[in-house]
Amino acid sequence: MNLQESIRRILMEETNLIKMIMRRVPPEILELEFVESLDMASDMFFRFIKNGERSTSLKSFVELTVSILVDGIHSELYSTIPEDVAWYDDVKKSLEEYYKDRIKVRYKRLISEL
Protein backbone atom coordinates (compact mmCIF):
# COMPACT_ATOMS: atom_id res chain seq x y z
CA MET A 1 0.00 0.00 0.00
CA ASN A 2 2.86 2.44 0.75
CA LEU A 3 4.40 1.94 -2.69
CA GLN A 4 1.06 2.55 -4.40
CA GLU A 5 0.49 5.67 -2.32
CA SER A 6 3.97 6.94 -3.18
CA ILE A 7 3.39 6.35 -6.88
CA ARG A 8 0.02 8.10 -6.68
CA ARG A 9 1.60 11.13 -4.98
CA ILE A 10 4.38 11.31 -7.56
CA LEU A 11 1.88 11.17 -10.41
CA MET A 12 -0.29 13.84 -8.79
CA GLU A 13 2.75 16.11 -8.38
CA GLU A 14 3.76 15.58 -12.01
CA THR A 15 0.32 16.73 -13.12
CA ASN A 16 0.42 19.75 -10.78
CA LEU A 17 2.46 22.11 -12.92
CA ILE A 18 3.30 24.54 -10.11
CA LYS A 19 4.85 21.74 -8.05
CA MET A 20 6.64 20.46 -11.14
CA ILE A 21 8.04 23.94 -11.84
CA MET A 22 9.13 24.37 -8.23
CA ARG A 23 11.05 21.09 -8.38
CA ARG A 24 12.96 22.35 -11.41
CA VAL A 25 13.41 26.01 -10.47
CA PRO A 26 14.78 26.77 -7.01
CA PRO A 27 12.21 28.79 -5.00
CA GLU A 28 14.55 31.75 -4.53
CA ILE A 29 15.21 31.90 -8.28
CA LEU A 30 11.49 31.64 -9.07
CA GLU A 31 10.73 34.46 -6.62
CA LEU A 32 13.52 36.63 -8.01
CA GLU A 33 12.35 36.03 -11.57
CA PHE A 34 8.76 36.81 -10.60
CA VAL A 35 9.68 40.10 -8.92
CA GLU A 36 11.84 41.11 -11.89
CA SER A 37 9.01 40.20 -14.28
CA LEU A 38 6.54 42.25 -12.27
CA ASP A 39 8.92 45.23 -12.30
CA MET A 40 9.50 44.93 -16.05
CA ALA A 41 5.77 44.69 -16.76
CA SER A 42 5.17 47.73 -14.54
CA ASP A 43 7.78 49.75 -16.46
CA MET A 44 6.15 48.72 -19.73
CA PHE A 45 2.74 49.71 -18.36
CA PHE A 46 3.95 53.26 -17.73
CA ARG A 47 5.73 53.44 -21.10
CA PHE A 48 2.46 52.54 -22.83
CA ILE A 49 0.69 55.35 -20.95
CA LYS A 50 3.52 57.81 -21.65
CA ASN A 51 3.28 57.02 -25.38
CA GLY A 52 -0.40 57.94 -25.37
CA GLU A 53 -1.80 54.43 -25.37
CA ARG A 54 -4.70 53.66 -23.13
CA SER A 55 -3.94 51.79 -19.94
CA THR A 56 -3.41 48.06 -20.09
CA SER A 57 -6.18 45.82 -18.75
CA LEU A 58 -5.56 43.61 -15.74
CA LYS A 59 -5.76 40.55 -17.97
CA SER A 60 -3.11 41.93 -20.33
CA PHE A 61 -0.91 42.94 -17.40
CA VAL A 62 -1.11 39.43 -15.93
CA GLU A 63 -0.32 37.85 -19.31
CA LEU A 64 2.63 40.20 -19.87
CA THR A 65 4.07 39.57 -16.41
CA VAL A 66 3.79 35.79 -16.73
CA SER A 67 5.22 35.77 -20.27
CA ILE A 68 8.28 37.63 -18.99
CA LEU A 69 8.49 35.18 -16.07
CA VAL A 70 8.35 32.14 -18.35
CA ASP A 71 11.11 33.65 -20.48
CA GLY A 72 13.18 34.10 -17.31
CA ILE A 73 12.82 30.51 -16.10
CA HIS A 74 12.86 28.94 -19.54
CA SER A 75 16.45 27.73 -19.23
CA GLU A 76 15.64 25.82 -16.01
CA LEU A 77 12.62 24.17 -17.63
CA TYR A 78 13.85 23.70 -21.19
CA SER A 79 15.57 20.35 -20.80
CA THR A 80 12.63 18.76 -18.95
CA ILE A 81 9.60 20.08 -20.81
CA PRO A 82 7.91 18.43 -23.75
CA GLU A 83 8.02 20.29 -27.04
CA ASP A 84 4.31 20.88 -26.90
CA VAL A 85 2.66 24.28 -27.29
CA ALA A 86 -0.33 23.16 -25.23
CA TRP A 87 1.98 22.24 -22.36
CA TYR A 88 3.62 25.68 -22.55
CA ASP A 89 0.19 27.30 -22.42
CA ASP A 90 -0.71 25.15 -19.41
CA VAL A 91 2.46 26.27 -17.61
CA LYS A 92 1.58 29.91 -18.29
CA LYS A 93 -1.98 29.39 -17.05
CA SER A 94 -0.71 27.68 -13.89
CA LEU A 95 1.71 30.52 -13.18
CA GLU A 96 -1.01 33.10 -13.86
CA GLU A 97 -3.25 31.36 -11.34
CA TYR A 98 -0.45 31.01 -8.80
CA TYR A 99 0.64 34.66 -8.98
CA LYS A 100 -2.63 36.38 -9.90
CA ASP A 101 -3.27 37.92 -6.47
CA ARG A 102 0.18 39.47 -6.23
CA ILE A 103 -0.01 40.74 -9.81
CA LYS A 104 -3.45 42.20 -9.13
CA VAL A 105 -2.12 44.11 -6.10
CA ARG A 106 0.62 45.65 -8.25
CA TYR A 107 -1.83 46.47 -11.03
CA LYS A 108 -4.17 48.27 -8.62
CA ARG A 109 -1.23 50.28 -7.28
CA LEU A 110 -0.18 51.25 -10.81
CA ILE A 111 -3.71 52.32 -11.72
CA SER A 112 -3.92 54.45 -8.57
CA GLU A 113 -0.71 56.25 -9.59
CA LEU A 114 -2.15 57.42 -12.92
N, C-alpha and C positions, 0 to 999 in steps of 0.2 A: 504494500500500500504506500509506503514512503517513496519508493521509486516512481510510482505512477503520479503521486502528488508532486514530486519534484519536476517530472516531465511536464505535467500540466502547467505548473507555475512558469517554467521556462518558455513554453509555447505562448502563454498569456503575455509574458513580458515581450516576446518577439513581436507580437501583434500590437502592443502598446508602443506607438512610435516615439512618444516622449521618453519612456524608459529606455528604449533602444538607442535613442540619440544620446541620452545621458550616460550610457555605458560606453559610447564611442568618443564623446567630447567631455573632457573633464569639467565638472561643475563651475569651477572658477573661470575657465576659458569661455564656457557658454554664457555666463553672466557678463563677463567683459565684452564679449561680442554683442550681446543684446544691448547693453548700455551704449556702446559705440554706434550700433545700428539706430537706436532711438535718437541719439544726438545728431547723426547724419540726416535722418528723416526730418527732424525738427529744423535743421538748417535749410534743407530743401523746401520745407513748408514756407519759411519766411522768404526765401528767394522767389518762390512762385508769387507770393503776395507782392513783393517789391517790384516784380516785373509786370504787375498789373493783372495777373490772373486771379480768378476768384479763389477763395480758400478751398483747400482740399477737404473732401469729406472724411469722416472718421474711417469709413471702410477703406478708402484709398490710402489713408495714412497707415492703417494697420498693415495693408498689403505691401506698401513700400518698406516699412520697417522690417517686416518678416523677410521680404526678398533680400534686403541688405544683409540680414542675419544669416540666411541660408548661404549667401555668397561667402560670408565670413567663416562659416564652419564647414564649407564644402570640402576642404582638403581633409578634414578629419573623417568625413563620411564617405568620400569618394570611393575608397577601395572596398567598402563593405556594402554599398548600395546597389540594387539592381539597376540596370540601364532601362528604366521604365518611367515614362513621363507621368503616368498615373501615380506611381509611388512618390515621385518628387512632389506632386500636387498634394498628396496625402501628408507628407512631411510638413509642407507649408501650412496646411490646414491645422495640423496638430500644434504647430508652434504658434499659430494665430490664436488658437483656443487657449493655449497655455499662458500666453503673455497678454491676452486681450485686456485684462483689467489694468495692468500697468501702462499699456499703450494708451488706453482711454484716459487715464489720469493725466498723462503728458499732453494728449490732444486737448483736453479741456483747459489745461493751463495755457497752451499756445493760443487757443481761441480767445481766452480772457485777456491776453496781452495785445490783441489787435486794436 
